[in-house]
Amino acid sequence: MKKHWTIFILLFLVLTTLYLVGSVTRSLSDTQDNKDTLVRNSNGKYWEPTGANIQAAIDDVASSGGGTVWVGSDITLTSTINMKDNVQLDFLNNEVTLNNDIEFVRFEDRVQHAIVRNAIVYTSASHTEGIITLYLNSGGSWDVRSRYNLIENIKIYGQPMDRSSHEWIGIHILMDGDGDISMNTFRNIFMWGAGDGILLECNHNGAYANGNVFEDIFISGFVKGVWFESVDDDAFGANVFDNVKLQTIGGGFNPAAGYQDDDLYGVGVFSGNGNHFDHCLVWDWYIADKPQYQWRIGANSWYTRIDTHASAKWGRDDVLDEGLGTTWEMGGANYPQIFTESYPPSGMPDNTTMLWVDTDNDRTYLCFFWKGDRRIVELT
């Protein structure tokens, strides 16, 4: 009898230990549990709400071909969530706190048809990593493709919540090996206080990011809003930026240490072919004593199409090298270009109409740019 009790006690201790570790599935109690607060997946399994268990739930459905994972509570992450094929991860509008300098989610190499949605993310106090990262490091394999993924309804807040910037990257497409990151969608994303809002970075000849869609994105406070950086002029093609709003945060903006010497850019496109910016705005563009550019279109970017519809301009002129085939549709009946400074605007592309407010003399002019020349008509 004593032997049986000993076995029973040992078994109880083992089960209790596994429960406390929280890395295994658990049963539900009808009287004590609300399943909606746990981590659960479409295989009918439940876990305690921890970051490690989110990964366990993802791996579980991925092993059976895919499925859905729901996160029912606010959560603190101590390690990056690695996405898998055909897995949907829904945070149900709960808060996610990054406990250290880690990525929120990472799509590495061959990840396709995965979804991340409905999260409010808080960075760590000194964050330098990307928050949403699609990473390519194939080791020489040309068939590595991360495609058809969807990231939507995400809010990202830099910490602490003051008027300072950080060095983190909101959306980072990073390519260090052969293959492509293409036809992914980023939708309805807000970020506050980034170093780079959206960074497309290629460090390898033979890697491509084509046909990605960035829509309904608001970036408030940044050093570089949308930025292309590549060793290969053909790496980025036919990416679409639709309804992307970029807002600096005025004279109180204080770039993090890693960005102190950088110029400030709304959009910098230095390479690529056929990338399209539609209904994209840059405004509140004045930071004392630093070069600032709303748009920088490099000579190695081909057939870039830009339809800003509005761009309230504060401060210095844009730098437009204007690569081959660049087209601009700036301004419009309802969304004029606005330039506020004591000197007239210059260097704008043909067919641009701009309202110039002379702040020193309290005068208003309408400026037309045509065939490399400028015509100014006084309105008041």
C-alpha positions in Angstrom: 0.0 0.0 0.0 2.8 2.4 0.9 4.5 1.6 -2.4 1.3 2.6 -4.3 1.1 5.9 -2.4 4.7 6.6 -3.2 4.1 6.1 -6.9 0.9 8.2 -6.8 2.8 11.1 -5.1 5.6 11.0 -7.6 3.2 11.0 -10.5 1.4 14.0 -9.0 4.6 15.9 -8.6 5.6 15.2 -12.2 2.3 16.4 -13.5 2.3 19.5 -11.3 5.8 20.4 -12.5 4.8 20.1 -16.2 1.8 22.3 -15.5 3.9 25.0 -13.9 6.4 25.0 -16.7 3.5 25.7 -19.1 5.2 24.3 -22.2 2.7 21.5 -22.6 -1.0 21.6 -23.4 -3.4 21.7 -20.5 -7.0 20.6 -19.8 -9.8 22.9 -19.0 -11.9 23.2 -15.9 -15.5 24.3 -16.5 -15.6 26.0 -13.1 -12.2 27.8 -13.2 -11.2 28.5 -16.7 -12.2 30.9 -19.5 -10.7 29.3 -22.6 -10.8 32.6 -24.4 -8.0 34.0 -22.2 -5.6 31.2 -23.1 -3.4 30.5 -26.1 -5.4 28.0 -28.2 -5.2 26.6 -31.7 -7.5 25.0 -34.3 -6.3 21.5 -33.3 -8.3 22.0 -30.1 -5.4 22.4 -27.7 -4.8 25.0 -25.0 -1.8 26.5 -23.3 -1.0 29.0 -20.6 -0.6 32.6 -22.2 3.2 32.8 -22.6 5.4 33.7 -25.6 6.9 30.2 -25.6 3.5 28.7 -25.8 2.5 30.8 -28.8 5.4 29.2 -30.6 4.4 25.8 -29.4 0.8 26.4 -30.7 2.2 27.5 -34.1 4.5 24.5 -34.4 1.6 22.2 -33.5 -0.7 23.3 -36.3 2.2 23.7 -38.7 3.0 20.0 -38.2 -0.4 19.1 -39.5 -0.4 21.4 -42.5 -1.5 24.7 -40.9 -4.3 26.2 -38.9 -5.1 29.1 -36.6 -3.6 30.2 -33.3 -5.5 32.6 -31.0 -3.9 34.6 -28.2 -6.5 35.5 -25.6 -4.6 37.7 -23.2 -2.0 40.5 -23.1 1.4 38.9 -23.4 5.1 39.6 -22.8 7.6 38.2 -25.3 11.2 37.2 -24.4 11.9 35.6 -27.8 10.9 36.2 -31.4 7.8 34.4 -32.8 8.8 32.4 -35.9 6.0 32.1 -38.4 5.3 28.9 -40.4 3.5 28.0 -43.6 -0.3 28.3 -43.6 -0.5 29.4 -40.0 -2.8 32.3 -39.0 -1.8 34.1 -35.7 -4.5 36.3 -34.2 -3.8 38.3 -31.1 -7.4 39.4 -30.8 -6.4 43.1 -30.3 -4.4 42.2 -27.1 -1.1 44.0 -26.1 2.3 42.5 -26.8 5.3 43.8 -24.8 8.7 43.0 -26.1 10.8 42.3 -23.0 14.1 42.8 -24.7 15.7 43.7 -28.1 13.9 41.0 -30.2 11.7 40.9 -33.2 8.0 40.6 -32.8 7.4 38.2 -35.7 9.9 36.8 -38.2 9.2 35.1 -41.6 12.4 33.4 -42.5 13.2 31.9 -45.9 10.4 29.6 -47.1 7.3 30.9 -45.3 4.1 31.2 -47.4 0.4 31.9 -46.8 0.9 32.9 -43.2 -1.1 35.6 -41.4 -0.4 37.8 -38.4 -3.1 40.2 -37.3 -4.7 42.3 -34.5 -1.9 43.2 -32.1 -0.8 46.2 -30.2 3.0 46.0 -29.8 5.2 47.9 -27.4 9.0 47.9 -28.0 11.6 47.5 -25.3 13.2 50.7 -23.9 16.3 50.6 -26.2 15.1 48.7 -29.2 17.3 48.3 -32.4 15.8 45.2 -34.1 13.1 45.0 -36.7 9.5 44.5 -35.4 8.0 42.7 -38.4 10.8 41.0 -40.3 10.8 39.0 -43.6 14.3 37.5 -43.8 16.0 35.7 -46.7 19.2 33.8 -46.1 19.0 30.8 -48.4 22.6 29.7 -48.4 22.7 29.5 -52.2 19.3 28.0 -53.0 17.3 29.8 -55.7 13.9 28.3 -54.9 13.6 30.0 -51.5 10.5 32.2 -51.7 8.5 33.9 -48.9 5.2 34.8 -50.6 1.6 35.5 -50.1 1.9 36.4 -46.4 -0.4 38.9 -44.8 0.3 41.2 -41.8 -2.6 43.5 -40.9 -4.1 45.5 -38.1 -0.9 46.1 -36.1 0.0 49.1 -33.9 3.6 49.6 -32.9 4.6 52.0 -30.1 8.3 52.9 -29.3 9.1 53.0 -25.7 9.3 55.2 -23.7 6.3 57.1 -24.9 8.0 60.5 -25.2 9.1 62.6 -28.2 12.2 60.7 -28.9 13.0 58.2 -31.7 14.5 54.8 -31.5 16.6 52.7 -33.8 14.0 49.9 -34.5 12.6 49.2 -37.9 8.9 48.8 -38.2 8.7 46.6 -41.3 12.0 45.1 -42.5 12.4 43.1 -45.7 16.0 41.9 -45.4 17.7 39.8 -48.1 21.2 38.2 -47.5 20.8 35.2 -49.9 19.3 34.0 -53.1 15.6 33.9 -53.6 12.7 36.3 -53.3 10.3 38.0 -50.8 7.4 38.8 -53.0 3.6 39.4 -53.2 3.2 39.9 -49.4 0.7 42.4 -48.0 1.1 44.8 -45.1 -2.2 46.5 -44.3 -3.5 48.9 -41.7 -0.3 49.4 -39.7 0.5 52.3 -37.4 3.9 52.9 -35.9 5.3 55.6 -33.6 8.9 56.6 -33.1 10.8 54.4 -35.5 14.3 54.7 -36.8 13.2 53.3 -40.2 9.5 52.9 -40.8 9.6 50.6 -43.8 13.1 49.4 -44.9 13.7 47.3 -48.0 17.3 46.1 -47.7 19.2 43.8 -50.1 22.8 42.8 -49.4 23.1 40.1 -52.0 23.0 40.0 -55.8 20.4 37.6 -56.9 17.7 38.4 -54.3 14.5 40.1 -55.2 11.5 41.7 -53.5 8.7 42.2 -56.0 5.0 42.9 -55.9 4.7 43.5 -52.2 1.8 45.8 -51.2 2.0 48.3 -48.3 -1.4 49.9 -47.8 -3.1 52.1 -45.2 0.1 52.7 -43.2 0.7 55.6 -40.8 4.2 56.3 -39.5 4.5 59.1 -36.9 8.0 60.0 -35.9 10.9 58.6 -37.9 14.3 59.3 -39.3 13.7 57.4 -42.6 10.0 56.8 -43.4 10.2 54.5 -46.5 13.8 53.5 -47.5 15.3 51.4 -50.3 18.8 50.2 -49.8 20.4 47.6 -52.1 23.6 46.4 -53.7 21.6 45.4 -56.8 19.7 48.0 -58.8 17.1 45.4 -59.9 16.3 43.9 -56.4 13.0 45.8 -55.9 10.3 45.8 -58.5 6.6 46.7 -58.8 6.1 47.2 -55.1 3.1 49.3 -54.3 2.7 51.8 -51.5 -0.9 52.9 -51.3 -2.2 55.4 -48.8 1.0 55.7 -46.8 1.1 58.7 -44.4 4.5 59.9 -43.0 4.5 62.5 -40.2 7.5 63.8 -38.4 7.0 65.2 -34.9 8.3 68.7 -35.1 11.0 70.5 -33.2 10.9 68.1 -30.3 12.1 65.2 -32.4 15.3 63.7 -30.9 16.9 60.9 -33.0 18.4 58.0 -31.2 22.2 57.7 -31.0 22.5 55.5 -34.0 20.8 58.1 -36.2 22.2 61.4 -34.9 24.3 62.0 -38.0 21.7 60.9 -40.5 19.7 63.2 -42.8 16.0 62.9 -42.5 13.9 61.4 -45.3 10.3 60.8 -45.9 10.8 58.5 -48.9 14.1 57.4 -50.3 14.1 55.3 -53.5 17.6 54.7 -54.8 17.1 51.6 -56.9 14.4 49.3 -58.3 12.1 49.2 -61.3 8.4 50.1 -61.5 7.7 50.8 -57.8 4.5 52.8 -57.3 3.6 55.3 -54.6 -0.1 56.2 -54.7 -1.8 58.7 -52.3 1.3 59.0 -50.2 1.8 62.0 -47.9 4.7 63.5 -46.0 4.1 66.4 -43.7 5.2 68.4 -40.5 8.6 68.3 -42.1 10.8 70.6 -40.1 13.7 69.6 -37.8 16.1 72.4 -37.0 19.7 72.2 -38.2 19.4 68.8 -40.1 19.0 68.2 -43.8 15.5 67.0 -44.5 14.0 65.6 -47.7 10.4 64.6 -48.3 11.2 62.6 -51.5 14.6 61.4 -52.6 14.4 59.5 -56.0 17.8 58.2 -57.0 19.1 58.0 -60.6 19.2 54.2 -60.4 15.5 53.8 -59.8 13.7 53.2 -63.0 10.0 53.9 -63.9 9.1 54.9 -60.4 5.5 56.3 -60.3 4.6 58.8 -57.6 1.1 60.1 -57.1 1.2 62.0 -53.8 -2.1 63.9 -54.1 -0.9 66.0 -51.2 2.3 66.8 -49.5 2.5 69.7 -47.1 6.1 70.9 -47.3 8.0 72.5 -44.5 11.6 73.4 -44.8 14.2 72.6 -47.5 13.8 71.5 -51.1 13.6 67.9 -52.1 16.5 66.2 -53.9 15.2 64.6 -57.1 17.8 62.8 -59.2 14.8 61.2 -61.0 15.8 57.9 -62.5 14.8 56.9 -66.0 11.1 56.9 -66.6 10.1 58.5 -63.2 6.6 60.0 -63.4 5.0 62.4 -60.9 1.4 63.3 -60.3 1.7 65.8 -57.5 -1.1 68.1 -56.3 -4.6 68.2 -57.6 -7.8 70.2 -57.3 -8.5 69.0 -53.8 -4.9 68.3 -52.6 -2.5 71.1 -53.5 1.2 71.0 -52.8 2.0 73.5 -50.1 5.4 75.1 -49.5 5.9 77.5 -46.6 9.2 79.4 -46.5 10.6 82.9 -47.2 12.1 81.9 -50.5 10.3 80.4 -53.5 10.3 76.6 -54.2 12.5 75.2 -56.9 13.7 72.0 -58.4 10.2 70.4 -58.7 9.3 68.1 -61.7 7.3 69.3 -64.7 3.5 69.6 -64.3 3.8 70.3 -60.6 1.5 73.0 -59.2 2.3 74.3 -55.8 0.9 76.9 -53.4 3.8 79.0 -51.9 3.2 80.9 -48.7 5.9 83.5 -48.1 6.0 83.4 -44.4 8.2 86.5 -44.0 6.2 88.8 -46.1 2.7 87.3 -45.6 2.1 86.8 -49.3 0.7 83.8 -51.2 1.7 82.7 -54.7 0.8 79.9 -57.1 3.8 78.3 -58.7 3.8 76.3 -62.0 6.7 74.1 -63.1 7.0 73.3 -66.8 9.9 72.4 -69.1 12.4 73.0 -66.4 11.2 76.5 -65.7 9.1 78.1 -63.0 6.2 80.6 -63.3 4.9 82.4 -60.2 1.6 84.1 -59.9 0.8 86.2 -56.8 -2.6 85.5 -55.2 -2.5 88.0 -52.3 
